[in-house]
């Protein structure tokens, strides 16, 4: 068994523990040790109810030889943590729920977390630490950068390209062949029918970048 710590002890962390437990089943793939978190608002009672513990801060991983999964929604936060942990020689694991669907020629980057009901079809490439949440779908020939976040119910059609740290809000849809630039947020329920540039927040149907003063 591989020893595993989840970085982030909030709701995303507990959802990630669900994935670990589903993967383990009766065979125990991972020896889950607990959570680490640098925040001061962790709900310890919720962790106790799951039979899990908060082991301490992220700094604990400097000297502890374990694999890790980053269960934090922010792509930029995942990037910073990944750089720190990789610098300490720690290696991320990818966690794919047994009820997710990963089809042919899908290459997941290190540290991907794929939730129940998510579907990735064929010839898809992802960067580091993708989060694909409940029932997100990624169709053929898509390319996703590092630290991309697909919230529940996001749908990417074929040949979509997402830059690093793109976040797609719940229920967002991107039609075939579109490109979204790095560090852009696509709002909940938005429909992307044309390319969206980097570093913006795009909302609505069709998705349109907000003015700077409204971001």
Protein Blocks (a to p, Z undefined) as FASTA:
>chain_A
ZZdddehjbfklmmmmmmmmmmnmmnombacfbdcdfbfkbcfklmmmnopacfbdfklm
mmmccddddddfblklmmmmmmmmmmnopacdddddfkbccdehiacdehiacdehiacf
ehiacdehiacdehiacdehiacdehiacdehiacdehiacdehiacdehiacdehiacd
ehiacdehiacfbdcdehiacedjddddddfklZZ
